[in-house]
Amino acid sequence: MGKGVYAMSAKDNTVLVKSRFNDVDDKNGISKLFDKAGVYVIALLLIILGIIVSPTKFLTPDNMLNILRAVGMLGITACGLSFVIYSSQMADMSVPSAMAFSGIITVQFLHFGLVPALILGIMFGMLIGLVNGIVVGYFRANAILWTLAMQFGMEGIMRYVWSGNQLYPDLEPGTSGAAFVNIFRMKVGPVPLLIIVMIVLYIIANIVMKKTKFGNQLKLVGSAYDVAKCTGINVRRTVLYAFLISSFTASVAGIFITSMNKLGVFYLGEGYDFKSVTAIVIGGMALSGGRGNIWGVLGGVLVMGLLNNILTFIGIPTAVQNVFVGLVFIAVVALHTYKLRKVGKDYA
Amino acid sequence: MAGKVALEVKNVSKRFPGTLAVDNVSVEFHQGEVHALMGENGAGKSTLMKMIAGSYNDYTGDILIDGEEKLLHTPSISKKNGIGMIYQELSLARPISIAENILVGRLPVKYGVVLDKNKMIKEAKKCLATVKLESLDPEKNISEISQHQAQLVEIAKVMGNNPNILVFDEPTSALSREEVEMLFNIITDLKNKGMAIIYISHHIPEIFRIADRVTVMRDGKKIDTRSIDDVKPEELVQMMVGKTIDKFYSKRKGKIGDTYLEVQDLTRYGFVHNISFKARKGEILGFMGLSGAGRTELARCIVGIDPIDKGKVIKDGEDVTPKNYDDGINKGFAYLSEDRKSQGLFLRLTNEENILSALIPEYSRSGIYKKSNAGNIVMEQIEKLKVSPPNPKVGVGSLSGGNQQKILLGKWLATEPDVLILDEPTRGVDVGAKQVIHDVVTQLADNGTTVLLMTSDLPELVGLSDRAYVIRGGHMIGEIGKEKLTEETALLAANGEGSVCDVC
């Protein structure tokens, strides 16, 4: 290649860069607002739509709490899974099995008392994340394929060990089983415990992502893996932690969903993998990693809740609502990719 | 010896935005002759060859083939006129067979649609015979044969188009000595059949081994064409390098201290072998070697990115051999990587995030990262390196190559290393940025940092270094002191004309 390709005078360059600045600055007001608040604008539009659909019942405190409770578990799984996506490992498809596993283990060990059982449940759920993290982080396996295999394999193990049976806790009043079932139903004032746990997890996640050494290095790993490696970052350990966090929140969600159903069984977490990824992507976190923030993810979760709620008000059955979620996912990914290409930010 | 003129370029020029890559060049290439084309990186050789291959439709001047004027505006026109190109990177598809690769685009068919396998094999064998590979099974996949055989298959593929003029672009860079010898036999054969061969290479001994005539280019201009019999290696180097402007490199002011860094017997099998050297405090130590000689690998081993099999790194009398790069950075090393796009910069992130990227552990206390502790570091680097625009919030991906390189340097300067390793610090940057980078590096050494400079830019190596080591094939070959260090000696040493350096 000749010299000419590179030789560019400093003046030319300044002009070029300035023109790029102008491109960004010249955006009109609405588009700018949309870029900043993003998903919350969609949430607001959905709330307005909800009021139109059902003027009397939609905007009541009861319905709002309903929406939050309906997305509580999704919110918790999405919160942890977003770390995996942030690290540009695409997704953790083993979230459902981590949920089911932590629930089953908790019910299995309830005779040790509630707190030890909960700790054991979360620890066993996180074992899945540990294996994922080692295989994907240290052996560089493809994250989607590996976690999908993990999901499939774990489901098989759970069916084999518990012979496909559902595990019921002892519901006698005063036993730890009764206390366990009460976890989902517990309220602090009018607010369900589930929602409080979710919000606390998001506050912690935000601190971890923005303020810690791990979170800041995770962003670098997600932005460019090889560059991060050549910057002295322990990339393997960082990816391992991301998967551990994902399996931790999945395990917490697993306890709630098991408590809600009053039984532990291998299929409880079904669908939470895809729904979580959808919420995260709606929330503006790019599948290519390193972009977005945790509050956007929470917004994405709320949008999912609002959407389902409104569809229910209109009278669309749950099965068909899933079709809507799928379509929204495709639309958001397409829009996102289009936007990035347009500003030329689609670096490989 | 030479036959009639097969190809002639007359007053050709090619302009890229900003420079003339080829400036009014005229050369004649004869039948039955190997014509070597030499010059430093960016001298315009490749552009000239691409012009002949039909890659550009906007060159000026005339190209004559067999005395007839032709407009070579597309690759297919060039091919039709008998020009065959063999590039450094092979253009073969690895998972399919040799025969299919050779006959790509003209596979024989019967009944109009069905592949005629027998004919394909026969044709392929015929092509393979031109490179003495009759014994190779044409049904094997490219992935099953060696690099050397693949190179020959590439030649066979080009030969299938019956070219009269064959261009080799650095064909030996990936071959062993014996394989090079075999390739030369084939080239000699083709030459004796009356083909005109154009041979591009940096390796001076090769030129003397194979070429009949040699043309040297520099800065887009042709310097001279000589018969190989009346030119000496030293002259050739002189022609390639030309006169350099001494003013460009300011004289060093700082005092060079005592031995500070010592590398002992460093080995990573297959990459670098038993490398030992000493560097002093405040010294800029050059490392000379052709591409693939092991400079980058050496640097990565010293700082801990790649694991080492044996050896020690001693800094200030202490064994600091790093376990990994994180450890290396902690112990005061920094390595500015060769490829800023894939290894150096986070192109999606801002200048600020890039400059602070290696400092996250430094400003973290018990896991919490406090960016405010970094204070003014980002603006300091941006101002010192004269980054344009001087805005920390701008995405580094939107900067020019030169400014990106400055940010990359800033990222490592911000870690305040004791030993800074620079791998091609000014590749692909404009003159202004180059000057800034050189000034900053010189200043750094004046303030006591030990700099290891690995560059294939000869004027840079000679202008900045206090001393230089020569590396070839992963081995330390020798040392050249400041008084003997000129572009000529460096290039000769890297090429293995051993007498110019003190063997260590």
Contacts between the chains, C-beta under 8 A, distances in Angstrom:
chain1	res1	chain2	res2	distance
A	1	B	42	7.7
A	1	B	46	6.1
A	1	B	47	7.4
A	2	B	14	7.4
A	2	B	16	5.6
A	2	B	19	6.9
A	2	B	21	2.8
A	2	B	22	7.2
A	2	B	42	6.5
A	2	B	44	5.8
A	2	B	46	7.2
A	2	B	47	4.3
A	2	B	220	7.1
A	3	B	16	7.8
A	3	B	19	5.3
A	3	B	21	6.4
A	3	B	42	4.2
A	3	B	44	7.9
A	3	B	219	7.7
A	3	B	220	7.6
A	4	B	15	7.2
A	4	B	16	2.7
A	4	B	17	6.4
A	4	B	18	5.2
A	4	B	19	3.6
A	4	B	20	7.3
A	4	B	21	4.8
A	5	B	16	5.7
A	6	B	401	5.6
A	6	B	428	4.5
A	6	B	429	6.8
A	6	B	430	6.6
A	7	B	18	4.6
A	7	B	19	5.2
A	7	B	430	5.1
A	7	B	431	7.3
A	8	B	17	7.5
A	8	B	18	5.9
A	8	B	400	5.5
A	8	B	401	7.4
A	8	B	402	7.7
A	8	B	430	5.9
A	9	B	18	7.0
A	9	B	430	6.9
A	9	B	432	7.7
A	10	B	388	5.8
A	10	B	400	7.8
A	10	B	402	7.5
A	10	B	430	7.2
A	10	B	432	5.3
A	10	B	433	7.8
A	12	B	18	7.9
A	13	B	388	6.5
A	13	B	399	7.5
A	13	B	400	4.0
A	13	B	402	7.6
A	13	B	403	6.8
A	14	B	388	5.4
A	14	B	389	6.5
A	16	B	400	7.4
A	17	B	388	7.5
A	17	B	389	5.4
A	17	B	394	7.1
A	17	B	398	5.8
A	17	B	399	6.8
A	17	B	400	7.9
A	18	B	389	7.4
A	20	B	398	5.2
A	21	B	394	7.9
A	211	B	368	5.7
A	211	B	369	6.2
A	212	B	364	7.5
A	212	B	367	5.2
A	212	B	368	5.7
A	212	B	369	5.8
A	213	B	360	5.5
A	213	B	361	6.2
A	213	B	364	3.8
A	213	B	367	5.5
A	213	B	368	7.2
A	213	B	369	4.7
A	214	B	367	6.8
A	215	B	369	7.5
A	216	B	360	5.1
A	216	B	369	4.9
A	217	B	360	5.6
A	219	B	349	7.8
A	219	B	353	7.9
A	220	B	346	6.1
A	220	B	349	7.7
A	220	B	353	7.9
A	220	B	357	5.5
A	220	B	360	7.8
A	223	B	346	4.6
A	223	B	348	5.1
A	223	B	349	5.6
A	224	B	345	7.9
A	224	B	346	5.0
A	224	B	347	7.0
A	224	B	348	7.2
A	226	B	342	5.8
A	226	B	343	5.5
A	227	B	342	7.3
A	227	B	343	5.8
A	227	B	344	6.4
A	227	B	345	6.4
A	227	B	346	5.5
A	228	B	346	7.8
A	228	B	357	7.9
A	229	B	305	7.4
A	229	B	325	7.5
A	229	B	343	8.0
A	230	B	305	6.5
A	230	B	325	7.3
A	230	B	335	7.5
A	230	B	337	5.2
A	230	B	343	4.4
A	230	B	344	6.9
A	231	B	325	7.9
A	231	B	357	5.1
A	231	B	358	5.0
A	231	B	411	7.7
A	232	B	324	8.0
A	232	B	325	4.3
A	232	B	326	4.6
A	232	B	328	7.0
A	232	B	329	4.2
A	232	B	358	5.8
A	232	B	361	7.8
A	233	B	326	7.1
A	233	B	360	7.8
A	234	B	324	7.1
A	234	B	326	5.8
A	290	B	346	7.9
A	290	B	348	6.3
A	290	B	349	7.5
A	291	B	348	7.4
A	345	B	348	6.8
A	345	B	395	7.7
A	345	B	397	7.4
A	347	B	347	5.0
A	347	B	348	5.7
A	347	B	397	6.3
